[in-house]
């Protein structure tokens, strides 16, 4: 055998044309329909929130990397996605300076403090939202009606107050009060299906999440005012946004197939419990963050046994 034709190298030995930048760009493309409808329903105010959030996230990441002497990697678009997802998680009435603070916290505390992309244990956008919700709860729950910008309650909050129901059509299209990116189920589903088609996300997390919310709220939701209506609970709030774009984050979700299914089911259970019996009508933020914290444990106990290894 001609040894000159042998190439010795370390793993991995298989390569794919996809890289971080390409994947992040595709995620941005999947989020585009929701961004367009947010501007349609909430006007130029929504556009400003998205631009400020993205600029603050990208600028914070570049500044931290510059100060710490690390290569500046804002071209990979991961910070831009964090900023856009945070913008999707806030109401159209939130002051822009609060949006900027939330985006900066999402990058600095949710990502950079752990070592940057690939090392963060929690979804950065949800870290930023959790801090904003704890710091300015009144402003973070000041929802406005699409087009009219009149202050009102979200469908979930109205459910908790035993107010009027919202039609499925309004929930599906997005003509309801709520955060910028969670009002239109149609836009989120379209983006999520695109990511599934491109095999960027695993179907197990959104299927486990959405299916668990539907089944749990159907069984334990009670009677009247959509309490036991699984379709209402799936279409309202941020379940779809989290199921397709947040819980599926490659860094903070399990790597095994069984682990991803457990991740989705766990998010669905926690979300449903908070919605049905908690004081806060929406539980998506805390559900995903709690399951992010459990991801290393899930990976540990769902890893397949190595060939030739012994059973623990």
C-alpha positions in Angstrom: 0.0 0.0 0.0 1.3 3.4 -0.9 1.6 5.3 2.4 1.8 8.6 0.6 -1.9 8.3 -0.1 -2.9 7.9 3.6 -4.1 11.0 5.5 -4.0 10.9 9.3 -6.2 13.4 11.1 -8.4 13.6 14.2 -12.1 13.4 14.1 -14.6 14.5 12.8 -14.0 12.8 9.5 -17.3 13.8 7.9 -18.0 17.4 7.1 -21.1 19.3 5.9 -21.3 22.5 4.0 -23.6 24.0 6.7 -21.8 26.3 9.3 -23.0 28.5 12.1 -23.5 31.5 9.9 -25.6 29.6 7.3 -27.8 28.0 10.0 -28.3 31.3 11.7 -29.3 33.0 8.5 -31.8 30.3 7.8 -33.3 30.8 11.3 -33.6 34.5 10.5 -35.4 33.7 7.3 -37.8 31.5 9.3 -38.5 34.4 11.7 -39.1 36.8 8.8 -42.9 36.1 8.4 -43.5 36.8 12.1 -41.4 40.0 11.9 -43.4 41.2 8.9 -46.8 40.5 10.6 -45.6 42.2 13.8 -45.0 45.4 11.8 -48.3 45.0 10.1 -50.3 44.6 13.3 -48.3 47.0 15.6 -46.9 49.4 13.1 -43.5 51.1 12.9 -43.2 50.8 16.6 -42.6 47.1 16.2 -39.9 47.7 13.7 -38.1 50.1 16.0 -38.2 47.5 18.8 -36.7 44.8 16.6 -34.0 47.1 15.3 -33.0 48.4 18.7 -33.0 45.0 20.2 -30.8 43.5 17.4 -28.5 46.5 17.5 -28.1 46.3 21.3 -27.4 42.6 21.2 -24.9 42.7 18.3 -23.2 45.8 19.8 -22.9 44.3 23.3 -21.4 41.1 21.9 -18.9 43.0 19.8 -17.9 45.3 22.7 -17.4 42.3 25.1 -15.3 40.4 22.6 -13.3 43.5 21.9 -12.7 44.2 25.6 -11.7 40.6 26.4 -9.4 40.2 23.4 -11.5 37.6 21.7 -12.2 37.4 17.9 -15.3 39.4 17.0 -17.8 36.9 15.7 -20.9 39.0 15.2 -21.0 38.0 11.5 -22.3 34.6 12.6 -25.7 36.3 13.2 -26.2 34.5 16.6 -26.4 37.8 18.4 -28.9 39.1 15.9 -31.2 36.1 16.5 -31.0 36.7 20.2 -32.0 40.3 19.7 -34.9 39.4 17.4 -36.2 36.7 19.7 -36.1 39.1 22.6 -38.0 41.7 20.6 -40.6 39.0 19.8 -41.0 38.4 23.6 -41.9 42.0 24.6 -45.1 44.1 24.1 -45.2 46.9 21.5 -45.6 49.4 24.3 -42.3 48.7 26.0 -39.9 51.7 26.0 -37.0 51.4 23.6 -34.4 51.9 26.4 -35.8 48.9 28.3 -35.5 46.9 25.1 -31.9 47.8 24.7 -31.2 46.9 28.4 -32.9 43.5 27.9 -30.9 42.8 24.8 -27.6 43.8 26.4 -28.4 41.6 29.5 -29.3 38.7 27.2 -25.9 38.8 25.6 -23.8 39.8 28.6 -25.4 37.6 31.3 -27.1 34.9 29.2 -24.2 34.2 26.8 -20.9 36.0 27.2 -20.4 35.3 30.9 -20.4 31.6 30.1 -17.8 31.9 27.3 -19.9 32.8 24.3 -21.7 30.8 21.7 -21.7 27.1 22.4 -21.1 27.4 26.1 -24.3 29.2 27.4 -26.5 26.8 29.4 -29.6 29.0 29.1 -31.4 30.5 26.1 -30.0 34.1 26.1 -33.2 35.7 24.8 -35.3 34.2 27.6 -32.7 35.2 30.2 -33.1 38.8 28.9 -36.9 38.5 29.0 -36.9 37.0 32.6 -34.7 40.0 33.8 -37.0 42.5 32.1 -40.1 40.8 33.6 -38.6 40.8 37.1 -37.4 44.4 36.8 -40.3 46.1 35.1 -43.4 43.8 35.4 -45.9 46.6 34.7 -44.3 47.6 31.5 -43.7 44.0 30.4 -47.4 43.3 30.7 -48.8 46.4 29.2 -50.3 44.8 26.2 -52.0 46.8 23.4 -54.5 45.9 20.7 -53.3 45.6 17.1 -53.9 48.6 15.0 -55.7 50.6 17.8 -52.9 50.4 20.3 -55.4 50.5 23.2 -54.2 48.8 26.4 -55.9 45.5 27.0 -55.3 42.0 28.3 -53.9 39.1 26.2 -56.2 36.1 25.5 -54.4 34.1 28.3 -54.8 37.0 30.8 -58.4 37.4 29.7 -58.9 33.7 30.4 -57.5 34.1 33.9 -59.9 37.0 34.5 -62.8 35.1 33.0 -63.2 37.7 30.3 -64.4 37.3 26.7 -63.0 34.5 24.6 -60.9 35.1 21.5 -61.8 33.4 18.2 -59.5 30.8 16.7 -59.2 32.8 13.5 -57.9 35.9 15.4 -55.4 33.7 17.3 -54.2 32.0 14.1 -53.8 35.1 12.1 -52.4 37.3 14.9 -55.0 40.0 15.4 -54.8 39.7 19.2 -52.8 41.6 21.9 -49.6 40.1 23.0 -45.8 40.2 22.4 -44.6 41.0 18.9 -43.7 37.5 17.8 -46.3 35.4 19.5 -49.5 36.8 18.2 -49.6 35.1 14.8 -49.6 31.4 15.0 -49.7 31.2 11.2 -46.3 33.0 10.9 -44.6 31.0 13.6 -45.9 27.6 12.2 -44.7 28.6 8.7 -41.2 29.4 10.0 -41.1 26.3 12.2 -42.1 24.1 9.2 -39.3 25.6 7.2 -36.8 24.8 9.9 -38.1 21.2 10.1 -37.9 20.9 6.3 -34.3 22.2 6.3 -33.6 19.7 9.2 -32.2 22.5 11.3 -34.4 21.5 14.3 -35.6 18.1 15.5 -39.3 17.4 15.4 -39.2 15.8 18.8 -39.0 19.0 20.8 -41.9 20.9 19.1 -44.0 17.8 18.9 -43.4 16.9 22.6 -44.0 20.5 23.7 -47.2 21.2 21.7 -48.6 17.8 22.2 -48.1 17.9 26.0 -49.7 21.3 26.3 -52.7 20.2 24.3 -53.2 16.9 26.2 -52.5 18.3 29.7 -54.8 21.4 29.3 -57.5 19.2 27.7 -57.5 16.8 30.7 -56.9 19.3 33.6 -58.0 22.6 32.1 -61.5 22.5 33.6 -64.7 23.7 32.0 -65.8 27.0 30.5 -63.9 29.9 29.0 -61.5 27.8 27.1 -60.1 26.3 30.3 -60.1 22.8 28.8 -59.7 23.8 25.2 -56.3 22.5 24.0 -56.4 24.4 20.7 -56.8 27.7 22.5 -53.8 27.0 24.7 -51.6 26.0 21.8 -52.5 29.0 19.6 -52.4 31.6 22.4 -49.3 32.9 24.2 -45.7 31.9 23.3 -46.1 28.1 23.1 -45.5 27.9 19.3 -42.7 30.5 19.4 -40.9 28.6 22.1 -41.6 25.1 20.7 -40.0 26.0 17.3 -37.5 28.7 18.0 -36.4 28.7 21.7 -36.6 25.2 23.2 -34.9 23.9 20.0 -31.8 26.0 20.5 -28.9 23.7 19.6 -26.7 24.9 22.4 -29.2 24.6 25.3 -31.2 21.6 24.2 -30.3 17.9 24.6 -28.2 16.1 22.0 -30.0 12.7 22.1 -33.3 11.9 20.4 -34.9 10.7 23.6 -33.5 13.7 25.5 -35.1 16.1 23.0 -38.4 14.4 23.4 -38.1 14.7 27.2 -37.2 18.3 26.8 -40.3 19.0 24.8 -42.6 17.1 27.2 -41.0 18.8 30.2 -41.5 22.3 28.7 -45.1 21.4 28.0 -45.8 20.2 31.5 -44.2 23.2 33.2 -46.0 25.6 30.9 -49.3 24.0 31.5 -49.0 23.8 35.3 -48.1 27.5 35.5 -50.9 28.5 33.1 -53.6 26.5 34.9 -52.6 26.9 38.6 -50.0 29.7 38.7 -50.5 33.3 39.4 -48.9 34.3 36.1 -51.0 33.4 33.0 -48.0 32.5 30.8 -45.2 30.0 31.8 -43.2 29.6 28.7 -40.1 31.6 29.8 -39.7 29.7 33.1 -40.5 26.3 31.5 -37.7 26.6 28.9 -35.2 28.0 31.3 -35.9 25.2 33.8 -35.5 22.6 31.2 -32.3 24.3 30.0 -30.9 23.8 33.5 -31.8 20.1 33.3 -30.3 19.5 29.9 -26.9 18.2 31.1 -28.7 15.7 33.4 -31.0 14.6 30.6 -28.0 14.1 28.2 -26.2 12.1 30.9 -29.0 9.6 31.4 -30.1 9.3 27.8 -26.7 8.8 26.1 -26.6 5.4 24.4 -24.2 2.8 25.7 -20.9 2.8 23.8 -20.1 -0.3 21.8 -18.2 -2.6 24.0 -18.9 -0.6 27.1 -20.4 -2.0 30.3 -23.8 -1.0 31.7 -23.7 1.4 34.6 
